[in-house]
Amino acid sequence: MFAIARFSVPLADASGFEGELQIALEAFAACNGYVSGEIGQNLDDPTLWSMTTHWENVGSYRRALSNLNVKMNAIPILAQAIDEPGAYERPYTQ
């Protein structure tokens, strides 16, 4: 499964925000079940940012959200995310 959080950030705050996203990503990366992650800035609207994380399963992702390091270093930035559903599972295909 993967999770996407999108953010709207003024250009003046972009460099500091990128650093905060990197810290959040590192907190997730230390959790069991984490597969990979990335952050990005939108090419057409540079005030839009995203953080995508990939997980072995939804349980790993949800447990990571309860991790103390994640609570301290990722949850505050996730609280600033655009309010929309962000957890996705790939459909089963043969």
Secondary structure, 3 states (H helix, E strand, C coil): CEEEEEEECCHHHHHHHHHHHHHHHHHHHCCCCEEEEEEEECCCCCCEEEEEEEECCHHHHHHHHHCHHHHHHCHHHHCCCCCCCCEECCCCCC
